[in-house]
Amino acid sequence: MNLTTLEIEFLGTGTSTGVPMLRCKCPVCMSADPRDKRLRTSAIVRYQGARILIDCGPDFRTQMLRASDDNLDAVLLTHIHFDHVAGLDDLRSYCFEKPFPIYARADVMRDLHNRIPYCFAANPYPGVPHFEEHIIDDKPFLVEGVRVEPIPVMHYKLAIYGFRIGPLAYITDAKTIADDVVNKLKGVPLLVINSLRPGEHLSHMCLEETLDIIDRIKPGKAYLIHMSDMMGLHAQSPSLLPQGVELAYDGLIVKV
């Protein structure tokens, strides 16, 4: 691992339904292009010797079986929604020697205790995952010696986190981003940010809103994630996007 280069591997780039969506026969869902097959959004960030998973959704096992490297040191959770945490039980393979570190907001950790209580029991059933809990707030923290800075954004009325890791800013599920947060991100070398589809949505930024945020931040490069089938065919996306902005796709590895 090159300690001076950040690498992000996109495990999934789809919204909560995934693409193809069940029962949908649109051109995107029927596409043979592998870039149009989008599992639920998640990524691995490799930087300064650390392997950090961002979110752990229902496709986690499938994603890790096809990942370029299945080693992980910790997971950062952006929020509690099912498509971002449903794969946590599959982390049991990473808990054989010691508890696996989870970094999350207090409200997220509290909800996890309710959703998967067997993982946090005082006398757990043999073989269940066991976790090392780290409650995070707006202040920067360290994961395996790597500085991580939370990026507060709003997912409709739910306060959630994106993360700044070295030259990367990673934001998913945002609907609104405060001006002061945008200003702090200006000029970031690599921006990964959600964009559900062209056209307004209640709780996620649409393409038009995301492109406006990107124009204000002016990153070196931007990749879009958490996309529905309504984003259109990957092969046709260059006609929708300005220079320096691309659709991410499952399996893509970007280095900066």
Buried (B, 14 or more C-beta within 10 A) or exposed (E): EEEEEBBBBBBBBBBBBBBBBEEEEBEBBEBEEEBBBBBBBBBBBBBBEBBBBBBBBBBBEBBBEEBEEEEBBBBBBBBBBEBBBBBBBBBBEBBEEEEBBBBBBEBBBEBBEEEBEEBBEEEEEEEBBBBEBBBBEEEEBEBBEBEBBBBBBBBEEBEBBBBBBBBBBBBBBBBEBEEEBEEBBEEBEBBBBBBBBEEEBEBBBBBEBBBEBBEEBEBEBBBBBBBBBBBBBBEEBEEBBEEEBBBBBBBBEBEB
